[in-house]
Structures are given as structure tokens and as C-alpha cells.
Amino acid sequence: MHLLEDGDNFGELALLRDVPRGATIRTLVPCIFLTLQRHYFTRLLDHSPEVRAAILAQEAERTMAAGRGCSTAFLSGADPVPG
């Protein structure tokens, strides 16, 4: 299990490998998600070596974590919406 914070991303492995997303995401607070289509994602990686390196490093880390049985991510960091 990973705890993601504001600004973190998920689902990039599916975009890199052209496979369905395999992680389960649960939020601890209400969240707004932004999406990026595959062709924009690959364009970003093609034009930004720094982003490509960071995403590939993150992929390696998450692949190792998945081997240890970590496949659920929780999102936190935002203030809860009053309700």
C-alpha cells in the first residue's frame, strides 16, 4: 500500500505498457482527478527527458513494490470537504 499526496500520479504504468490499469485507488478525502490521454502522455515523455526519467524511476519503484504485494494506493493530503 502507498499513500499518495497532492500532486502525485497513478496509472502511468498502464500508459507506458499499453495495458489496463492494475492498481486500486481509494481516497481518504474527496479528490479531483485529472486525466491525460496516452498520446499526450507519450508526447510529454518525448519532449521532456527529465519527466521521462522521473516516470521510469517511479515505474521501477512501483514494480518492485508490486512484487512485495503492494497494489493499493490511498490518496490524502487535501483538506476534507466540510459536510
N, C-alpha and C positions, 0 to 999 in steps of 0.2 A: 504494500500500500504506500502511496505517495501522497503528501499533502501539497497541493499546488497553491500558489499565491497569485495575487493580482498580476497580470501581465504574462503569466506562464501559458504555455500552449500544450495542446494534446492533439492526437490524430495525425501528426506529421509522418509517422511510420507508414500509415496506410497510403498517404500521398506519395511517399518515396518508393514504396514497394508495389503500388497499384493493387492493393488488397483491401478487403473490408476492414474497418477499424475494429480492433480487438479489445480495447480497454473498456472498462465500465467506469463511468463518471458519476459521482454523487456529490451534490453540493451541500454545504453546511449552512449556507445563507443564500438568499435569492441572488442570481447572477444573470448577466447579459453576456451572450456568446457571440463572437464574430466569426464568420466563416471565410475561407479562402479557397477558391476553386483551384483544381490541380494545375491548370495551365498558368495561372498567376503565380502559384507557388513555385513551379519549376522555373518560370521567368525570373522570379526573385532570386532563386538559388544561382541561376546562370549569371546574373548581373551583380551579385554580391558575394564574393568569396568568403567574407567574414561571417555572413549569415549561414552560408553553406557549411563552413567548418563548425559553427556552433550547433547547427541542427544535426550534423553527422556525429558530433561528440555526444549530444543528447541521445541520439539513437543508440549508440554503443552502450551508454549508461543504462538506458531503459531496457535494452535487450538483455543485459546482464541481470538486471533486477527481475525481469520476467522469468529468467532461469531460476531465480530464487523464490518464485511463486508470487511475485508482486504484480497484480494486474488491475487493481482498483485504485483510482485516484479520487481524492476528496479536494474540493475547491473551497478555500476560505479566504480571509483577508479583507473582504468587503464588510462594511457595517451592515448588520441586519436591517431589513426594511421594517419600519415600525408597523405594527399591525394590530 
